[in-house]
Amino acid sequence: MRTVIFDLDGTLADTSGDLLAAANVCFRDMGLGDVLVPGQDSGTALCGARRMLRVGLERAGRYDPAEVERYFPVLIEAYAGAIDVHTYLYPGAMAAVEALKSQGYGVGICTNKPEGLAETLLLRLGVRDAFASMVGADTLAVRKPDPEPLREAARRAGGDPAKCVLIGDTDTDRNTARAAGVPSVLVTFGPAGAEMAALNPEALLDRFEDLPAIVRQLIG
């Protein structure tokens, strides 16, 4: 079976608001106030918890790697407790997923979000059952851009790992697909959308309505 595997943060859903809110919980605890700004720092939010902490501490002139590690679990706990306050699915995302399934494609998720958090978020958004597989950052011993999580997401969705396409929003997704020897489609509507063309993916996606046709062109 051919499969379409999606990244989660910045691809299917804009999770930046809740991620930034969790980071600011940490900065307030440090006495710095809300250092990161929704909208302005959305791209940073989608690069992970440690990146948010580093950027915020650098902005405040207090960067210390030990402080990043000390507050990492604090951020994760804060995020887990308010994971779906501001998060929303991108317009047309689930309609595209259902269209792909109706056309015979297996559909799954491969994310660098920890598996437990990803499962919780998908359940809160009411879409977990739409995906046949979900591989997170800690599901395997390796994570993207290693190709194995993508291959495993395809296998768990009932597909052939050599006949899949990865839908993502970062160079990590582009590099993962390249390492796996399969095509990637990068979305242009995420926080780093303007930078996607320079990564030379097999296709760019401006709106989810176009995805089924792009997938047919890439993997048949």
HUZI-V109416 format. One record per pair of residues at least 6 apart in sequence whose C-alpha atoms are under 8 Angstrom apart, sorted by the first residue. I is the first residue (numbers start at 1). J is the second residue. Records with the same first field share a line. If there is no record, write none. Layout:
I=J  J
This chain:
1=104  105  106  158  159  160  163
2=104  105  106  159  160  163  164  219
3=105  106  107  108  154  157  158  159  160  161  163  164  165
4=100  105  106  107  108  154  164  165  166  167  215
5=107  108  109  110  150  153  154  164  165  166  167
6=12  107  108  109  110  111  166  167  168
7=109  110  111  166  167  168  169  173
8=109  110  111  113  168
9=15  16  46  111  113
10=16  46  168  169  190  191
11=90  167  168  169  187  190
12=89  90  93
13=87  88  89  90
14=87  88  89  90  190
15=46  84  86  87  88
16=38  42  43  45  46  87
17=38  42  86  87
18=79  82  83  84  85  86  87
19=45  46  49  79  83
20=36  37  38  41  42  45  52
21=79
22=75  76  78  79  82
23=36  49  52  53  75
24=33  34  35  36
25=34  75  78
26=71  74  75
27=33  34  35  56
28=34
32=60
35=56  59  60
36=52  56
42=191
43=191  192
44=51  52  55
45=51  52
49=72  75  76
50=68  69  72
53=68  71  72
54=63  64  65  68
57=63  64
80=117
83=121
84=121  124  125
88=125
91=208
92=207  208  209
93=208
95=209
96=208  209  211  212
97=107  130
98=130
99=212
100=106  107  212
101=107
106=132  154  157  158  159
107=130  131  132  133  154  157
108=131  132  133  134  153  154  156  157
109=131  133  134  135  153
110=134  135  136  149  150  153
111=118  134  135  136  137  144
112=136  137  138  143  144
113=136  137
114=136  137  138  139
115=134  135  136  137  138  139
116=136
118=136
119=128  134
122=128
131=157
132=156  157  158
133=153  154  156  157
134=153
135=149  150  152  153
136=143  149
137=143  144
140=149
142=148  149
143=149
144=150  172  173  176
145=172  173  175  176  177  179
146=176  179
147=176  177  179  180
148=180
150=161  166  176  177  180
151=161  162  180
152=161
154=160  161  164
155=161
162=180  181  182
163=182  219
164=182  183  219
165=177  182  183  184  185  215  218  219
166=173  177  182  183  184  185
167=173  184  185  186  187
168=174  184  185  186  187
169=186  187  188  190  192  193  196
170=186  192  196
171=196  199
173=184
174=184  186  199  201
177=183  184
178=184
183=201  202  218
184=201  202  203
185=201  202  203  204  205
186=196  201  203  204  205
187=193  196  204  205  206  207
188=194  196  204  205  206
189=206  207
196=204
197=204
202=218
203=214
205=211
